[in-house]
């Protein structure tokens, strides 16, 4: 009689696991915005999660500001990327799916050691609008 009870319990557990399994597969957690942007900043390859223009600007900032160190969260979807030679405010808008970035915008960099004349040409026009980077 006890064997029958154990079989029932085992059967119920098996059925419960089988029913719960599809829920676990479909309910994958989406990466947080800070993880998306950190991946983008650490990557040397082009990503499909942002526009080509943003990718080119980000690559230029990385060349100009040095090695990416870390990301500091400021507010919802607002971050400060810290590089060897300064910091860069970044704001993102994740896609509704949360799996990639819909829009990426950069603020004026914060640096004491870099000048406008040393910036890549595709950054110079944008940087000329920032205080401290007048040509």
C-alpha positions as CSV (number, residue, x, y, z in Angstrom):
1,X,0.0,0.0,0.0
2,X,2.9,2.4,0.7
3,X,4.4,1.7,-2.7
4,X,1.3,2.8,-4.3
5,X,1.4,6.1,-2.4
6,X,5.0,6.7,-3.4
7,X,4.1,6.0,-7.0
8,X,1.3,8.6,-6.8
9,X,3.6,11.2,-5.3
10,X,6.3,10.5,-7.9
11,X,3.7,10.6,-10.7
12,X,2.3,13.9,-9.5
13,X,5.8,15.4,-9.2
14,X,6.7,14.3,-12.7
15,X,3.5,15.8,-14.1
16,X,4.1,19.0,-12.2
17,X,7.7,19.2,-13.6
18,X,6.5,18.6,-17.1
19,X,3.9,21.2,-16.9
20,X,6.3,23.8,-15.4
21,X,9.1,23.1,-17.9
22,X,7.6,25.0,-20.9
23,X,7.0,28.0,-18.6
24,X,10.7,28.1,-17.7
25,X,11.8,27.9,-21.3
26,X,9.5,30.7,-22.5
27,X,10.0,33.0,-19.6
28,X,13.6,33.9,-20.3
29,X,14.8,37.0,-18.4
30,X,15.8,40.0,-20.6
31,X,19.1,41.7,-19.8
32,X,18.9,44.9,-17.9
33,X,19.8,48.1,-19.8
34,X,23.2,48.4,-18.0
35,X,24.1,44.9,-19.1
36,X,23.3,45.8,-22.8
37,X,25.4,48.9,-22.8
38,X,28.2,47.3,-20.9
39,X,28.4,44.5,-23.5
40,X,28.4,47.1,-26.2
41,X,31.2,49.1,-24.6
42,X,33.3,46.0,-24.0
43,X,32.8,44.6,-27.4
44,X,35.3,45.2,-30.2
45,X,32.9,44.0,-32.9
46,X,30.0,45.8,-34.5
47,X,26.6,45.1,-32.9
48,X,23.3,44.9,-34.5
49,X,21.7,46.4,-31.4
50,X,22.3,50.0,-32.3
51,X,22.5,52.1,-35.5
52,X,25.6,52.1,-37.6
53,X,26.1,55.8,-36.8
54,X,26.0,55.1,-33.1
55,X,28.4,52.3,-33.5
56,X,30.8,54.5,-35.4
57,X,30.5,57.3,-32.7
58,X,31.0,54.8,-29.9
59,X,34.1,53.3,-31.6
60,X,35.5,56.9,-32.1
61,X,34.9,57.7,-28.4
62,X,36.6,54.5,-27.4
63,X,39.7,55.4,-29.5
64,X,39.8,58.9,-28.2
65,X,39.0,58.3,-24.5
66,X,41.0,55.0,-24.1
67,X,40.0,51.7,-22.6
68,X,36.6,51.3,-21.2
69,X,36.7,50.7,-17.5
70,X,33.2,50.5,-16.0
71,X,29.6,51.8,-16.2
72,X,28.0,53.8,-13.5
73,X,24.2,53.9,-13.3
74,X,22.8,57.5,-12.9
75,X,19.1,57.2,-13.4
76,X,16.7,55.1,-15.4
77,X,18.5,54.3,-18.7
78,X,21.1,57.0,-18.0
79,X,24.7,56.0,-17.4
80,X,28.2,57.3,-17.1
81,X,30.8,55.2,-19.0
82,X,34.2,55.6,-17.5
83,X,37.3,55.3,-19.7
84,X,41.0,55.7,-19.1
85,X,41.0,59.4,-20.1
86,X,37.5,60.5,-19.1
87,X,33.8,59.8,-18.7
88,X,31.0,59.8,-21.2
89,X,27.3,60.3,-20.3
90,X,25.1,57.8,-22.2
91,X,21.4,57.4,-22.4
92,X,19.7,54.4,-23.9
93,X,16.2,53.4,-24.9
94,X,15.8,49.7,-24.9
95,X,13.6,48.0,-27.5
96,X,10.2,46.9,-26.1
97,X,11.5,43.3,-26.1
98,X,14.3,44.4,-23.8
99,X,16.8,42.3,-25.8
100,X,18.6,45.1,-27.6
101,X,18.9,48.9,-27.8
102,X,16.5,51.0,-29.8
103,X,18.2,54.4,-29.4
104,X,21.6,55.5,-27.9
105,X,22.6,59.1,-27.2
106,X,25.8,60.6,-25.9
107,X,26.3,63.6,-23.7
108,X,29.4,65.8,-23.6
109,X,32.4,64.0,-22.4
110,X,34.1,64.8,-19.1
111,X,37.8,64.9,-19.4
112,X,40.8,67.1,-18.4
113,X,43.4,65.6,-20.6
114,X,41.8,65.5,-24.0
115,X,41.4,68.3,-26.5
116,X,39.1,68.8,-29.5
117,X,42.1,68.7,-31.9
118,X,43.0,65.1,-30.8
119,X,39.4,63.9,-31.3
120,X,38.6,61.8,-34.3
121,X,37.2,63.9,-37.1
122,X,33.7,62.4,-36.9
123,X,33.5,63.6,-33.2
124,X,35.0,67.1,-33.6
125,X,31.8,68.8,-34.9
126,X,29.6,67.3,-32.1
127,X,32.2,68.1,-29.5
128,X,32.5,71.7,-30.6
129,X,29.0,72.2,-29.1
130,X,30.2,71.0,-25.6
131,X,31.6,73.5,-23.1
132,X,35.3,73.1,-22.8
133,X,35.7,71.8,-26.3
134,X,35.5,74.9,-28.5
135,X,37.7,74.9,-31.5
